[in-house]
Amino acid sequence: MFDSGFGGLTVLRELIARIPGANFVYTGDTARLPYGAKSRATVARYATEAASFLVDQGAEFLVIACNTASALALDEICDAVTVPVLGVVEPGAAEAAAHSATRECIVLATSATVESGAYAKACEKLGVRALEKACPLLVPLVEESWTDHPVARQVAQIYLDDAFHAASGQGMNPDTIVLGCTHYPLLRPLLAELAPPNTRIVDSAESVAQRVAEAFPATSTGTAGSDCSFFATDSVAKFRTLGERFLGRSIPSVQLVDLGG
């Protein structure tokens, strides 16, 4: 699995919990992050390079643990590799569809993901209307560990107020929030507190992990501990420090890798 940086480790955390006997290889393209501010062509190039590297490492199943790459480059990644590929957008939309009583939701995501309209399209196919809201300040707040800082509270409240106000202006009554960025699960308690009462928070990491577990039923019932290998394209020390917060466990070592320009 890969992400532009550390956020995808929230997906890996869920995968380890559901598939304890599997071997995982994670690549963080930290030299070229954030993907969320880049063009579709650039994201596709970076993502296919990361995907090809993982297949070269022996990956049998590829998880795009990055909403931006899933939204902008899924087709290119599927064309570049010969193993099954799963992004995070479709499972997140499916989870929203499974739990929304009003059939309307708000998606909080990066600017690139919102501009792609990927979640709105995925939700529409499932009979759910989605309003996508770009929240560019949330990622740096998470990486500063300001997940319950007064500044994070204020920023998150502004984004939520803007999103629900826009939804109301379109005649919507959303009862579900989809976390459309893998950094956002670290803000889930705060967002749940600030959102309107009885709003459900959907973390696509959980639905992605369930999909992968279903693809490996024999492994998912095992008891052996997971073997995890980590690669980063820049600053392995920073990857370990920040990554351990996202993963919720220690990262003994990280290998430096060059995926290209």
C-alpha positions in Angstrom: 0.0 0.0 0.0 1.1 3.6 -0.6 0.3 7.2 0.2 1.9 10.5 -0.4 3.0 10.5 3.2 1.8 9.3 6.6 -2.0 9.4 6.4 -2.3 6.0 4.8 -0.9 4.5 7.9 -4.4 4.9 9.4 -5.5 2.4 6.7 -2.6 0.1 7.6 -3.6 0.2 11.2 -7.1 -1.1 10.3 -5.6 -3.7 8.0 -3.3 -5.1 10.7 -6.3 -5.4 13.1 -8.4 -7.3 10.5 -5.7 -9.4 8.8 -3.2 -10.3 11.6 -1.3 -12.9 9.5 -0.6 -10.8 6.5 2.6 -9.3 5.4 2.4 -5.5 4.5 4.7 -3.3 2.6 4.0 0.5 2.9 5.5 3.3 0.9 5.2 6.9 1.8 6.2 9.2 -1.0 7.3 11.9 1.4 9.7 13.6 -1.0 6.8 14.6 -3.3 3.9 15.3 -0.9 1.4 16.6 -0.7 -0.4 15.0 -3.7 -3.5 17.0 -2.9 -2.0 20.2 -4.3 -0.8 18.7 -7.5 -2.2 18.3 -11.0 -4.0 15.1 -12.2 -1.1 14.2 -14.5 1.5 14.6 -11.8 -0.5 12.6 -9.3 -0.9 9.8 -11.9 2.8 9.7 -12.6 3.8 9.6 -8.9 1.1 7.1 -8.1 2.0 4.7 -10.8 5.7 4.8 -9.9 4.8 4.0 -6.3 2.4 1.2 -7.3 5.0 -0.4 -9.7 7.6 -0.3 -6.9 5.3 -2.1 -4.5 4.6 -4.8 -7.1 8.3 -5.2 -7.6 8.6 -5.8 -3.9 6.2 -8.8 -4.3 2.8 -7.2 -3.5 -0.1 -9.5 -4.4 -2.8 -6.9 -3.6 -2.4 -3.1 -3.9 -4.2 -0.7 -1.6 -4.1 3.0 -2.6 -4.2 4.4 0.9 -4.5 7.9 -0.5 -7.7 9.7 -1.4 -6.2 12.0 -3.9 -4.4 9.2 -5.8 -7.6 7.1 -5.6 -9.6 10.0 -7.0 -7.2 11.1 -9.7 -5.2 8.1 -10.8 -7.1 4.8 -10.1 -7.4 3.9 -13.8 -3.7 4.7 -14.5 -2.6 2.6 -11.6 -4.8 -0.4 -12.7 -3.3 -0.1 -16.2 0.3 -0.1 -14.7 0.1 -3.2 -12.6 -1.1 -6.8 -12.9 -2.4 -7.3 -9.3 -5.8 -6.3 -7.9 -6.1 -2.7 -6.9 -8.4 -1.1 -4.3 -8.7 2.6 -3.7 -10.3 4.3 -0.7 -13.0 6.3 -2.5 -15.5 3.6 -3.5 -15.4 1.8 -0.1 -16.0 5.1 1.7 -18.9 5.9 -0.5 -20.3 2.4 0.0 -20.1 2.9 3.8 -21.9 6.2 3.6 -24.6 4.5 1.5 -25.0 1.7 4.0 -25.5 4.0 7.0 -27.1 7.3 5.8 -30.8 7.4 6.5 -31.3 10.6 4.6 -29.2 9.4 1.6 -27.2 12.6 1.9 -23.7 13.1 3.2 -20.8 15.6 3.5 -17.3 14.6 2.3 -14.4 16.4 3.9 -11.3 16.1 1.7 -8.3 17.8 0.1 -8.8 20.3 -2.7 -7.7 17.9 -5.4 -10.0 15.2 -4.3 -12.9 17.7 -4.1 -12.1 19.1 -7.5 -12.1 15.6 -9.0 -15.7 15.0 -7.9 -14.8 11.4 -7.2 -16.8 11.0 -4.0 -19.9 12.7 -5.4 -19.8 10.4 -8.4 -19.2 7.2 -6.3 -22.0 8.2 -3.9 -24.4 9.1 -6.8 -24.0 5.6 -8.2 -25.2 4.3 -4.8 -28.2 6.6 -4.6 -26.5 9.0 -2.2 -26.2 12.8 -2.7 -22.8 14.1 -1.5 -21.6 17.6 -0.9 -17.8 17.7 -1.0 -15.9 20.3 1.2 -12.2 21.1 0.7 -10.4 21.4 4.1 -6.8 22.2 3.2 -5.8 23.3 6.7 -6.6 20.0 8.5 -3.6 18.0 7.2 -0.9 20.4 8.6 -2.8 20.6 11.9 -2.8 16.8 12.2 0.9 16.7 11.4 1.6 19.3 14.1 -0.3 17.0 16.5 -2.9 19.8 17.1 -5.8 17.3 16.9 -7.5 18.9 19.9 -5.8 22.3 19.9 -8.0 25.4 20.0 -6.8 26.4 16.5 -7.8 22.9 15.2 -11.2 23.3 16.9 -11.8 26.7 15.4 -10.7 25.6 11.9 -12.7 22.4 12.0 -15.8 24.2 13.2 -15.6 26.7 10.4 -15.3 23.9 7.8 -18.2 22.0 9.3 -20.4 25.2 9.5 -19.5 26.1 5.9 -20.3 22.6 4.7 -23.6 22.2 6.5 -24.7 25.7 5.5 -23.9 25.0 1.9 -25.8 21.7 2.1 -28.8 23.4 3.6 -28.7 26.0 0.8 -29.0 23.1 -1.7 -32.0 21.6 0.2 -29.9 18.8 1.7 -30.2 17.2 5.1 -26.9 15.3 5.5 -26.7 12.8 8.4 -23.2 11.4 7.6 -19.7 12.8 7.3 -17.2 10.9 5.1 -13.5 11.4 6.1 -12.1 11.8 2.6 -8.5 12.1 3.6 -6.5 9.5 5.5 -5.2 12.2 7.9 -8.6 13.0 9.1 -9.2 9.9 11.3 -6.9 11.5 13.9 -9.5 14.3 14.0 -12.5 12.0 14.3 -13.2 12.6 18.0 -13.1 16.3 17.5 -15.2 16.2 14.4 -17.8 14.0 16.1 -17.9 16.5 18.9 -18.4 19.5 16.7 -20.8 18.0 14.1 -24.5 18.3 14.6 -26.0 15.7 17.0 -26.5 12.1 15.6 -24.2 12.7 12.7 -22.4 9.5 11.7 -18.7 9.7 10.9 -17.5 7.3 8.2 -13.8 6.4 8.0 -13.0 4.8 4.7 -10.0 3.1 6.3 -12.3 0.7 8.1 -14.3 -0.2 5.0 -11.1 -0.6 2.9 -9.7 -3.0 5.6 -12.9 -5.0 5.5 -12.7 -5.3 1.7 -9.1 -6.5 1.8 -9.9 -9.0 4.6 -12.6 -10.5 2.5 -10.1 -11.0 -0.3 -7.8 -12.9 2.1 -10.2 -15.0 4.2 -7.7 -17.7 5.2 -5.1 -15.1 6.3 -7.7 -12.9 8.1 -8.5 -15.7 10.6 -4.8 -16.3 11.4 -3.2 -15.5 14.7 0.4 -14.8 13.7 1.6 -11.2 13.9 1.8 -9.1 10.8 5.1 -8.4 9.2 5.4 -4.8 8.1 8.1 -3.2 5.9 8.2 0.6 5.4 9.7 2.7 2.7 9.9 6.5 2.4 11.2 8.7 -0.4 12.6 11.3 2.1 13.4 11.8 5.7 13.1 8.4 7.2 13.5 9.8 10.7 10.5 12.1 10.3 8.5 9.2 8.8 9.2 7.1 11.9 8.3 9.9 14.3 5.1 11.0 12.6 4.2 7.6 11.4 4.1 6.0 14.8 1.3 8.4 15.7 -0.8 7.5 12.7 -0.1 3.8 13.0 -0.5 3.6 16.8 2.5 1.3 17.2 6.3 1.5 16.9 8.0 1.6 13.5 11.4 -0.1 14.0 13.0 0.8 10.7 12.2 2.7 7.5 14.1 2.2 4.2 14.9 5.2 1.9 13.8 4.6 -1.7 14.0 6.8 -4.8 10.9 6.5 -7.0 12.1 9.0 -9.6 11.8 12.7 -10.2 
